[in-house]
Amino acid sequence: MQPTEALASITLNGLSYAPGRLAGASAFALFHMPLARSRMRTAERALAARARTGRIRVGDKHAVTYRWGDGTRPVLLVHGWQSRGSRLSDFVPGLLDEGYSVVTFDAPGHGDATGRSTTILEYRDVITALHDEYGTFEALVAHSLGALGSFFALRHGVKAERVVTISGVCDFSYLVDEFCSGLRLRSRLKDRLYERIGAELFPDAPADRMPFSVTHTVGEVRAPLLVVHDEDDTRIGVAQGRRLAGAFGAQARLVTTTGLGHRRILGDPGVVRTVREFVADGSSRSDAPGRETAPVD
């Protein structure tokens, strides 16, 4: 446990004994606050400089948007936690060569956006605003937490012809459990955090559908789905990818890799090629839909 996390653990566990809602509110605030802000890498700068940039207001914060191409045939790239839109740069040149426009963004609290925190509601609002601007996405490619936020947006009216998740989160509860486990929070504080999440993020959700899961969108999201996940991902376990793909059955194809982990997978040439081919033709190119394929190189 890092020193910052250790301090947060001690503080939150101490607050859990206090009466009232302070402990739950404090845990909720920290849960949505990235502890580090990702900076643009040198290798990403040249491509970023060619993008048309903009801003989307989200409450009292602004997301930063990037677009390559003229805006027609849009493909949306969605980053994950403590990341930024430029982390998906390796997908951009190939998609442009295929004739697509590519759109991405830095969510609040990430990259060059303003604010210190973000929620799944803000992911939904940014994606919805881009959908309003560009229309139905020909494809939506999402990494990590971005997968959960993207499906939340798809459930609320956003349309995409094809969907790709890479190292994707299937269940919001997975994030809560990992957060509480990482900080070694007491069970009473975890219960208070879940209460706060229900009240703040999912007030209208039935008890059996709180918190949100991608599995709740089965039957609502009908686009072909490519799920890519690494067996050695220590941040978001591969079981989340298997669960996501399994929920959609023949609608989905699961591709597993090995040795790439949670972040390097975004730059792997085999993964980039597989995603580009799926976006271009919408088929699984596998022996049978829904079956796990051999690892990509």
N, C-alpha and C positions, 0 to 999 in steps of 0.2 A: 504494500500500500504506500503510495506517495505521501509526502508530508501534508500536502493540501487536502488529500482525501482523508488522512488520519485525523486532521483537525476537524473536518466536516463530520466525520463519524462520531467523534467525541461530543461535538456540539449538538448534533441532532439527537443522539441517544440520550443526552442529558435533558434536552427539551421534552423528550417523550414522557417524562414524569410530571411535567407541568400541566395544570388544568387548561382547558380551552383549546383553541385551534392553532396556536402558534407553531407547534411542532410539525403538524401536517402542512401548514402553509409554507414553512421554511423548507421542508423536504421537497415540496412541489416546485418551489422556485429553483432550488439547486438542480433538480431533475431536468429542468429545461434550460440549464445554463452551461454551454460548452466551457470547459476549463482551459481550452486553448483555441486560438483563432488561426486557421490555416492561411499561410502566405502563398502567393503565386510562385511557382518554381521557375527557374530560368528557362527551362525547356518549354514552358507554357506561354511565355511572354510574347513571342513572335505571333503565334496564332491568336492570342487574346487581342493584340494590337490591331488585327484585321477585323475584329468583330464590331458590329454596331451595338453600342451599349445604351441602356435605359434604366429607369427606376420604376418600381411599383410600390405604392404606399400600402403598408400593412399596419393599421392602427397608428401608433406614433413612431413607427419604424419604416425603413425603406429596404426592399430587396433590390439587388442590382441584376439586370438582365443582359444577356449577350446573344447576338444573332449573327450567323454567317449565312449568306445567300439572300435572296430577295423576299423571303417570307412565304413563298409557295411551297407546297409539299413539306410541311413542317415536321421535324422530329425533335422531340423534347428530351433532354438529358437532365436527370435529377440526381443531385449529389446526396451524400449521407451526412452523418453526425461528425462535427469538427472537421468538415471538409469544405469544398467549394466547387463551383461549376467547372473550373478549369481542370479539375482532376480527371474529368472524362474527355480530355482533349484528344486522346488517341483515336477516339471514334469519329472525330469531326472530318478529317480529310477524306476518308473512304465514303462517308455519307454524302459529302459534297460532290464527290466524283460520280455518285449514283444519281445525282440530280436533286437531292433534297436540300432544303434549308434546315439549319441546325440551330436550336434555341436552348439556352441553359440559363441558370441564375445562381446567385449567392443568396441563400435564405437569410432572414434576419439573424444576427448574431454570428454570421459566418462570412468568410472571405472579406469582400469590400462593402458588404451590407452594413447598415447601422443596427444598433441594439446590442444587447448582451445575451439575449435568450431567444428561443423560438419554440413553437408548439406544432403539433400535427394540424391544428386549425390554420396556422399561418402557412404551412406548406400547401394545404388545400387552397387557401385564398390566392397565393401566388400562382399556382398551377391553373386555377380557374381564370385568373386575370389574363394569363398567356393564352388560354383556350379561347377566351372572348376576343382576343386580338387576332389570333391566327386561324381559328377554326379547329375542326377535328384534326388531331395529330395523326399523321400517317404511322408513327410509331412513338412509343414512350419507353425510354430506357432509364432504369432507376437503380441506384446502388444503395445497399444497406438500409438505413432509416428512410431514405428516399423512396424505397419500394412501398413501405407502409403508408407514407404520406401520399404517394401517387394513387394507390388503390382507394384511399380515403376520398381523394378528389374524384376518382372515377365513379365512386358510389354517389357522389353529389353532383353529377351532371356532366363531368368532363368526358370526352369521347376520344378514343384512340383505336386505330385499326389493328395495331399489333402492340404487344407489351413484352418488355424484357426486364427481368430482375437479375441483378448480379449481387451476390452476397446479401440477398434481401432478407429483411425482417418480415415474418409472417404475422406474429402476434404482438400486440402492444404489451401484453402481460410479460412477455419475454424481456423487454427492456426494463420493466419495473423490477422483475425478479433479479436481473443482472445488476441493476443499480443498488438494490438493497443488499444483495450478497457482497458486492464490491466494497460497500461501506460498512458492512456487518451491522446493519440496522436491526434493532429489536423488532419482533413480530408486531408489537402494538403500534410501532411507528409505521411499519409497512401497511397495516390496516388503515391508519389515518391517511397515508399517502393515496391509497386506493380510493378512499372516500372523497378526497379532494379531486382526484382525477375524474371520478364520476360526476361530481358537481360542476367542475370547470370545463371539462372537455366533452363529456358524453351525457349531458343531463337528460336527453330524450331516449337514450338507449335502454332496451329491456334488460332486466337483471342478467339474463343469460347471454347477453351480447355486450357486456361491459367488462373490460374495455374492448376497443375495436380489434378485429382480426381480419386479415385478408380473406380468410375462409368465409366471412360473412357476405362476401361479394359474389360467391358462386351463384350462377344463375342471373346475376345483374351485369357482370362484366363478361362479355361473350367473345372478346377478341382472342385470337391465337396467342399463346403465352410461351415464352422461352425463359426457363429458370436456370441460371448458371451459378454454381456454388462450389467452393473449394473444400475438399475433405479436411484440409489442415487449417481451416479458418478458426482462429481462437477467439475472435471477437463476436461473430455471429455464427453459431454452430451450424454445420451442414444439415442437421435435423430440421432447422427452420426452412431451408430450401426444399427438402423432401416433403415436409408438411404442406408447403405452399403448392408445389407441383401436384402432390397427391390429391389435394382438395379439388383441383380442376380436372383430374382424370385425363381423358383423351384430348382435351382442349390444350393441354400443356405438354411440353417436352422438357425433361430435366437433363442438363449436361453437368457432370461433375469433373473437376480438375484436381490435381494434387500438387502440393508444394508451392502454391501461389499465395496462400493466406488471404487476408481480407482486403488489402489495398493493391498489392502487386497484380492481382487478377485484372485490374482495369487496364493495364498496359501490355498484357500478354498478347502476342500477335495471333495466336490461335483463337483466343476469346474474341478479340476485335473482329477477326474474319468471320467467326460463327455468328456474331451479332449482326454484322453488316449483311450477310447472306440471308439471315432470317428477316431482317427489316426489308430487304429488297424483294423477297418473293413470298414471305409470309408462311412458308411451309417449314416443317420440322427437319426435312432432309434426313430422317431417321427411318429405320425399318418399320417402326410402328409408333403412332403418337402416344405420348405419355411414358414411353420406356426410357430408362436411363441409358445414355450413350457412353461410349468409351471416352476417357479423358482427352481434352483438347491439348495440343502441344503448345 
